Amino acid sequence: MRERAGWVLTGVWALLNLLITAGVGPSLDEDVLASTSIVVPGLAFVTVILVRPRSRWPARLLWSRPRSHGPLPLTELLRPCLPGLVAAAASIAAAYLGAAVSLLLGSARGAGPLLTAPSLFIDWAFFAAAGLLTTCLGSLVVLGLVLSLGAAMDARHSWATDRLESRRLLAFASASLGVIASMASLVLADPQAADLGDGAPSDRWAGATRSMRTFLSLLTGPSTSQSVTWAAWVARLAVGLLLVAVVLHWVPARETSRTGGSSPSGEDQRHRG
């Protein structure tokens, strides 16, 4: 039922983008039309993945493994994202179809005039490039929140049967949320500090150094404003989550190796079996 709902939602998003770019419905100015049409693919990606049944990944797929076990099977992690990618691609294709309809009808509304008018930023590659960007942003939401929160839910289900697996799933969730919280604290404190730069390697290194200094100042320095106060609390939460992740991931493995004589590699083999 949920799989069917996901495909229905794919069609709904595609139809919505078709109507928007064809000029059907309320009249939208150029900025709103362009913004809405490129946001739809990202929303389609996220919502379709949320509606469909969620896959359960063991901890050995979420955490890196020893090289002797081979590369991480990324296909197992990416396969559940394929319906979302199909939904995003359908929405992008619908945007082009709607623009073509707008041109064929000679309408003053829709994406036809938007694409044919001289512009430095909008051309026929606009919907594909911008839609791909919003889809990538949607994938970051899925990987950052859905994957980590899903790991926490899986840890709750496996707590009674496999305590070690449950703790490592909780460690992954805690580490992921800790990284997200650390980036959020930088954005709250100073949006410029979270930008690592897109220029030369020296610029990126300077941006990373600035971000690190900002993060350390949030942990140790006095608060100068309400936004900095909130950023400091979020930074402390990030550190706490990362410390919890380290404890949950490493302490059980050491205790097991001392008491039961097993090793992390043996545990991974049992999970695979």
N, C-alpha and C positions, 0 to 999 in steps of 0.2 A: 504493500500500500504506500509506504513512504518512498519507495523507488519510483512508483508511478507519479506520485506528487512532485518529485524532483523534475521529471521530464515535463510535466504540465507547467511547472514554474518556469522551466527553460523557454517554453513556447510563449508564456505570458510576457516575460522580459523582452523577447525578440519582437513580439507584436507591439509592445509599448515603444520600443526604439523605432520600429518601422513607422508608427503613427506620428511620432515626434518629428522625425526627419522628413516625412512626407508632407508635413504641415497640417495634419488633421487634428482638430481639437482647438484648444485655446491658442491664441496668437502669442508667440514667444519672441522676444527680441533676440538678436544674434548671440549675445553673450550667454543668456539663459539656455538657448537651444543647444549651443555647442557644449556647455558645461553638462547639461542633463544627458545628452546623447553619449558622452564619454564616461559618465559615472555609471550608467546602466550596466556595462559589461562587468565592472567590478562588483556591483551589487548582485548581479546574476551569479557570479562565481561563488560568492560567500553564501548567499541564501540557498542555492541548490545543494551545496555541501552540507549546510546545517539541516536541511530538510531530509536528506537521504540518510539511511541507517549509517551510524558511525562505525568505522572499523576499529578493532582493538589491536594495538601493537604491543608486543612484549618489550621489556626493558632492553633486551639485547639489540633490538632494532633502533631504539631511541638513543642509547649511549653508544659511543664508539667502542669498537672491539679490538683485540690484538690483531696485528697484521697477519699472523699465522692463520687466522680464521677467514681471511679473504676480505675483500672490500665490503662496505656496508651495502646491503641490497636496497638501493634507492628505489628500485621499481616497486617494491612492496609499500613504500611510503607514498609514492607518487600515484599509484593506481587509483586510490580513492579520490584523487583530485581530478581525474579525467572527466567525470560528469560536469564539474564546475567549469573546466576548460571548454567543454563543448557548449555550455550555456553562454560563456563569454564570447566564443567565436560566433555563435548564432546571433547574439546581439550586435556584434560588429558588422556581420553580413547584412543584418536587417537595417542598420544605419545606412549602408551604401544603397540598398534596395529602395529605401525611403527617399534618399537623395535623388536617385534616378527617376522615381515616380514624380517627384517635385519638378524635375527638369522637363520631363515629358509632358506634363500638364501645363507647363509654363506658369506655374503658380509663383506669386510673389512671397509666399510663405514657405516654410520648410527649409531643408538644407541645400536645395538647389541654388538659390541666390547666394547662399553663404559660401559655397564652393566655387562658384563662377566669378564672384567679385574678386578684384585684385586684393591680395592680402599677403603679408610677410609670414603669417603664422598658420593659416588654414589653407590646405590644398586637399587633393584627393587621398593623400596618405594620412590625413589628420585623424580620421576615425580609427584606423588600424593602429597607429602609433600611440595615440592617447588612450584608446581602449585597452591596449596591451599594458600601458602604464598603470591604469586603474585596476586591471586584473592582477598585476604584480603586487600592488598594495593590498588587494584582497587576500592574496596568498600569504602575505606577511601577517595579516590578521588571523588567518587559519592556523599558520604554523606557530604564531606567538601565543594565541589564546586558546583556540579550539584544541590544538594538539596537547598543550600543557594541561588544560582543564580536563580533557579526556583521559590523560594519563592518571590524574588524580581520581577520577571516577573508576578507572580500571583497578587502581590500587585498593580502593574500598572493596571491590568485589573479590579480589584475590587475597585479602588480608587473612581470611580463615584457612585458606588452603596452602598458600605459599608466602610466608612472611617476608622472605628475602626479596622476592620479586615485587611484592607490594611496596617495600621500603625504597627500592630503586626506582619504581615508577613515581613515588612521591618525591624522590630526590630530583628526578627530571622535571617534574612540575614546579618544584620550588626553584630550581635553577633558572628555568625559562621565565617564570614570573619575576625573579630577581633581576634578570637582565632587562626585562621590559620596564620594571620600576626604576632601574638606574637611568635608562634613557629618558623616561618620563621626568625624572627629577632634573635632568639637564635642561630639558625643554621648559620646565616651569621656572627654573632659575634664570636661564638666558638662552633663548632660541638659537643665538649664534654659536653658543658653546657646543651644541649638539651637531653642528655642521663640521664634518671632517675635511671638507674641501674637495673640489673636483679638479684641481689643477695639478701642479707638479708634485712629486713625492714629498718635497720639503714642505709644501703647503699643507698636505694631508698630515704630515708628522706634527706640524705646528698646531693644526686643529685638534689632533688627538691629545697633544700635551695640554692645550687649553681646556679641553673637556675634563681631563684628569685633575687638573688643578681646581676647576670649578667643583667637581664632585668631592674632592677632599675638603675644600672650603665649606661645603654644605655640611660635612660631618663634624668639622672642628670649629668653624668660624661662627661668630654671632650672626643672628638674623637681622637683616636691615630693612625688610619689608614683609608684608603679609604673604606675597607670592614666594619669597625666599624661605619663609618659615614653612610653608607647605612643601616646598622642594626639599628642605632639610629632612622633614619627617619621611618623605617618600624615599630619599636616599638612605636613611637609616633602615627603612623597611627592606630596601633592596639588599643591603649588607646582611641583614638578618636572614633573609630568604636564601642567599647564597651560602651562608654558614650552615644553615639547616640542610641544604642540599649536600654539602661536603660530608656532614655527619651521617646523614642517611645513606649516602652512597658508599662510603669507605668503611665506616665502623662495622656494619654487619659482615662485610667480606673478611675483615681481620678476625672478628670473633669466630666466624665459621671455620676459618683456616686453622685456628688454634684448637677448637673443640672437636670439630668433625673431620679434620684432615682434608677437607675439600679445598678447591681453589676456584678463582673466578672463571678460569677456562673450563673447569669441570661443570660449573653451574651453567655456563652458556651451552655446553653440550647437552645437559639435561633439559634446558629450555627448548633446544632445537629438536630433541627427541620427543 
